[in-house]
Amino acid sequence: MEERRGRMMYDKILGGLLGAAAGDAMGAATETRTRKQIEEKFGGYVTDFIEPPLDTFARGNKAGQVTDDFSVAYVTLHEIIRSGKADEASFVDGLLKWAGMPEYFDRFAGPTTRASVDILRGIPVDKSIFIPVNDNRKASNGAAMKAAPIALLGKGNIDDAIAYAVAAGKITHPNNIALAGAAAVAAATGAAMQEGANLYDVVQAAIYGASKGDRIGRQTADTLAGASVETRIRWAVSVALSADNLDQAIDELADYIGSGLMTVEAVPAAIGICVAAGGKTVEGICAAVNIGDDTDTVATMVGGILGTLNGAGSMPDHYMDVIEKANQFDLKDLAEKILNFGV
């Protein structure tokens, strides 16, 4: 029984890593474009790894190379495993190690993450810059984008998954909205890790996580002005369920919910896509890649959640080959180390 459960858990962990990496790499080519512009540029629906065009942030990447979305989690997980502790100091060390990699940090890090890294490095803050009572721009996707891989450390315990994602997210995005998004993705991933989990379990966990993350943020971090992540997840699920097909669902999620740089758009869109795709991994990743706007982030979240739910076997064999070769990653080794973490 324990051996069978171990194999199942390993497949889910590997699936979560691979799905998140594949979503990031595939979405890097379509990022910032609209749905229509993606179709025009690529001659239709993007369904595999392609080299990002020169007018994208990922210009210069090879097909299959990831951006900041997955790489920061990958590096952080290795640091957690090296230290043997999933505490604040290890999450900080992981972030700083990643920030020392110019191929990721210099090219892709957002302004909120850069500012946090400067503080951690001891770089003085320019006090001449006006900062309003609430800097609502910080309710962005940097905490949620790395939450699914980080949540794998919880091995199916939803509250542990939330705790890990919040600990990682608070370093750069210490506010209620960003943490609500991170906790929603983490909780969904935690539920997906459980034996016998289904899409309903994942959605309910995301709603629970969004509520808990918002509460933690209000109690321990900054409270920003903005819509409720929990409420917008419920709305996104409703939009997905009311659509006649996946294509209509993607259009309506893009129009009603959005899929941009802010947590209140990208996280609900990701959960809505999981529902619209019927919980199928590849269909969900491709839907996220083609929804437009912050596609690499949305696809990272969708791939991480559904890859965990369905396991590595739910994706084509070439996904692993392309990701590991293009990035010099060893996802199988990392999955094994996560499985044995804390044992």
Secondary structure, 3 states (H helix, E strand, C coil): CHHHHHHHHHHHHHHHHHHHHHHHHHHCCCCCCCHHHHHHHHCCCCCCCCCCCCCCCCCCCCCCCCCHHHHHHHHHHHHHHHHCCCCHHHHHHHHHHHHCCCCCHHHHCCHHHHHHHHHHCCCCCCCCCCCCCCCHHHCECCCHHHHHHHHHHHCCCHHHHHHHHHHHHHCCCCEHHHHHHHHHHHHHHHHHHCCCCCHHHHHHHHHHHHHHHHHHHHHHCECCCCCCHHHHHHHHHHHHHHCCCHHHHHHHHHHHHCCCCEHHHHHHHHHHHHHHCCCCHHHHHHHHHHCCCCHHHHHHHHHHHHHHHHCHHHCCHHHHHHHHHHHCCCHHHHHHHHHHCCC
